[in-house]
Amino acid sequence: MTITAIDALKHHILTLEYDDLPESTVNAAKAFIFDSIGVGLSGSRVKRVEQVIHAVQLEGEAKQAQVWTTGQWLNSGAAALVNGYQIHNQEWDCVHEAAVVHPMATILSAMMAIGQQYAVSGKQLILGVVVAVDVATLIGQSVTSGLRFFRPSMCGSLGVAAGICAMLGESEDVLTNALGITYSKLSGTMQAHVEGSPTLALQIGLNAQSAIQAYNLAKAGFEGPKDILEGPYGYFNLIEESYDLSPFWHKLGKEFQIEQVSHKPFPTGRAGHGTVDGICQLMKLHAISPNDIVAITVTAPPLIHRLVGRPAIANMDANYAKLCNGYIAATAVLTGTVTVEDFSPECLNDSSRLSLANKVTTLVNDVSDPNALAPITVQIKMLDDTVYGIDLPQVLGHPKRPLSIDAQRAKFISACHSAKYRYSTAQIDKLINGIDQLTHLSNINSLIQLMINTDSNH
């Protein structure tokens, strides 16, 4: 009897226990929980968050889980929607490059909402996150075609259903039906990305909410479809164009994928990170004056060109600019980095920044993998015809070029300072300590309370 991919995943989900996790896996889970909480708190600063909260509040009141930073009580699905949107709305959240999946935005927002509702322990949360990331990214890594649907939201949602069931120790029947119903609710396309629409990040939240709704239906006994990956209308045959399960079989149960996730040092699409990384290195190595730059050329895999090769335009909004290689490059040249403040209306309409952005060209290299995000070459040509260049086999934040512990902490502190309500040093220290002690928490509600920073404190 042939074992299908979904059967293998279900066995992995049902049999894995916290004590099976290596120390390196637990540490990676804590590191990306830490990172995702930080960017989620920062995401509270985006004005559209208020619109999302208002919309979900129209569905009714409940006290199951809270919105990060501001602390409003909602039902767990609605809280996951808002917090998922907050994690991804500034493009600052981590990514699994081989899968082209932002795993933690959908996963952590939903896992912590359900975790708060059911008062789970820190170890339960970590187990659920590890399982969820395995499911989301192993499905993503098996795809050999380019993005049409928004893989981060879809694969992330399937991961959520798996992670909830692992975290709460659910039966095989509940797991099977939760996955099937979640698959039936998947949504999100690349049209929002093409347009630079804020709905791109919202798709993360919507799929986090959908997975929770699917779990609740499964828990109530509702049945879902079973052959959701390889079936004639399963994920691989309907949502994607082609797939190869070799990575799936080689890695499932042998390599925990949370250890293969990349940090995002900068609040831009990961596809723009090589541009920032290369420019920052070149600016440090050479005495480059922005006024003397004639052209900047980024040569990268086809996915980079597709995702961020769009032109810089007048009156673009932050969502468009974060996915615009020209704007990202100009910002890195002029400021030495890219921060959330660089997407303010003042910066977006800065004539010097826009002028420099129009000197940036994104070319395609000879990489044939439609899902590759590296290697990247960055070249800066000067008025005297000098050309400075750098080759990047991996981009800063990749597991092979990881962010240092100090850099991770600095990013977290910066994120907390940029939240809707600025966190004090004492609040940040307590939060960092709370996340560090996650494996000792009997109830993650105590951690979530450290994440709440209401306007009554300001």
RAQUI-V342325 format. One line per field, one symbol per residue. ss: DSSP state (h for helix, s for strand, l for the rest). phi: phi as a letter, one per 20 degrees, with the letter a starting at -180 (. if undefined). psi: psi as a letter, one per 20 degrees, with the letter a starting at -180 (. if undefined). A space follows every 50 residues. Layout:
ss: ???
phi: ???
psi: ???
This chain:
ss: llllhhhhhhhhhhhllhhhllhhhhhhhhhhhhhhhhhhhhhhhllhhh hhhhhhhlllllllssllslllsslhhhhhhhhhhhhhllllllssllll slhhhhhhhhhhhhhhhhlllhhhhhhhhhhhhhhhhhhhhlslllllsl hhhhhhhhhhhhhhhhhhlllhhhhhhhhhhhhhhlllslhhhhhlllhh hhhhhhhhhhhhhhhhhhhlllllllllllllllhhhhhlllsllhhhhh hlllllhhhhlslllllllhhhhhhhhhhhhhhhhllllhhhssssssss lhhhhhhhsllllllllhhhhllshhhhhhhhhhhllllhhhhlhhhhll hhhhhhhllssssslllllllllllsssssssllllssssssllllllhh hlllhhhhhhhhhhhhhlllllllhhhhhhhhhhhhlhhhllllhhhhhh hsllhhhl
phi: .feeffffffffffdfcgfeefgffffffffefgfffgffffffffffgf fffgffffepdacdbdffmengebfffffffffffffdfdldefbeffel cefffffffffffffffdlfefffffgffffffgffeffffeeddffcee ggfffffffggffgfffemffffffgfffffggfdgbocefffgemeffg ffgffffffgfffffffffeofedfdeeddfgcfgfededebbbegfgff dgmdbffffdedfdfdebggfeffffgffffffffceeegfeeebccddb fgffffecffffcfmfefffffddffffffffffdnaccfffdfgfffdf ffffffffeecdddeefeffdfdbecddccedgemfcdbbdcfcdgofge cfffgffffffffffffefgdfefgffffffgffffegfdeebfgfffff eecfffec
psi: ppprghggggggghhprgiipqhhgghgghghggghgghhghiiiphihh ggggghhiirqqmhrqpqfhjqprrhghgggghgghhiijkjqrqoghil pnhhggghgghhghhggjlrrhhggggggggghggghhghiipjrrpgrn hghghhghgggghghghjlrrhgggghggghghijqrprihhghikqihg hhhgghhggghghgghghhijpqrqgmigirhkrghhggrhqrojghghh hpihopihijqpqohqmrqhhihhggggggghhhhqmpphijpgqppppr rhhgghhjjqqpqqkqrhhghikohgggggggghijaprhiikqhghhjo hhghghhijpporpajpioijqjrrqpppoprhjjpppqppnhqqpiqhi mqprghhgghggggghhjrgopqrggggghgghghhjhiipioihhghhi ipnriij.
